[in-house]
Amino acid sequence: MGFRILGTGSVVPVKSLSNQDLAGMVDTSDEWIVSRTGISSRRISSGETMTELCVDSSLLALENAGVRADELDLIICATICGDYITPSQASLIQSNIGASCPAFDINAACSGFLYALDTANAYFAAGKANKILVVAYDTLSKFVDWTDRNTCVLFGDGGGAVVLDKGDDLLGIKLTSQGNAEILNIPCYNESPFGSEGVNKQFLHMNGQEVFKFAVNSIVTEMTALLKECEVSKDEVDLVLLHQANIRIINSARQRLGMPEEKFMSNLSRYGNTSAGSIPVLLDELNRTGVLKKGQLIALVAFGGGLTTGACLLRWDKE
């Protein structure tokens, strides 16, 4: 048992923060940012709640799929920063779209969308669901240190959703995790007078060089292993959708894989790194602009805090 994608949807915040805008906040420039990251602008939540953005993405996906909210058997939201610690972001989505199914969140950072797809696949395999809504959304602007030019230029807010049905379009999916809080972390907020381990700032901390090495190695290793497992050659893959983190990571991985540039889709320059939301936003854009064609073989590969990785190979079956 596997799944097929019935519909996609995505919404990003209205506010666009350009490199020129950032140059007025920290010691940086458009040339410096573009040359090192490939990012020209990013969207930042300003007035919209994450729930509103997730709900709008979900409704677009349901409309694209031709599925009603009351037909859903499960909602999974991949996120590290919902509007509340509790209730879950998925529960808020459920009530706002008019669904009545179970709903829960998962946290696998930038690999969250792939982890959510694998979880949905397990529900289908167990016979516990017929239609599942998977939402992946992050608003990392909440956790960025806007005085640190090494990190604030990288991240934006955004995400999307897919509606899944039982099917056989999934050829293979694999996940990994290797516990490491040193390279990339967001510390837990703590104001308790009894604890000494907590902090009162939740800024994102990242060792850029180590993340770069982990990311490139993970993309090459996981995609190579997945293709071998599925008995598919890299030449047979039509499109590759990598987590949109940094253009240097994407180009380095592509070169090591020995695959042509035209197969690697990207919207990084307009949105920056939207964590778990990056692949579903890209997938939705490709779907709605007609780039995706029925029968295409698509690879999705992500890496993120944890440290986690996810890789998925599927056949696009939507007209």
Secondary structure by P-SEA (a helix, b strand, c coil): ccccccccccccccccccaaaaaacccccaaaaaacccccbbbbbccccaaaaaaaaaaaaaaaaccccccccbbbbbccccccccccaaaaaaaaacccccccccccccaaaaaaaaaaaaaaaaccccbbbbbbbbcccccccccccccccccccccbbbbbcccccccbbbbbbccccccbbbbbbbcccccccccccbbbbbaaaaaaaaaaaaaaaaaaaaaaaaccccccccbbbcccccaaaaaaaaaaacccccccccccccccccccaaaaaaaaaaaaacccccbbbbbbbbcccccbbbbbbbbbccc
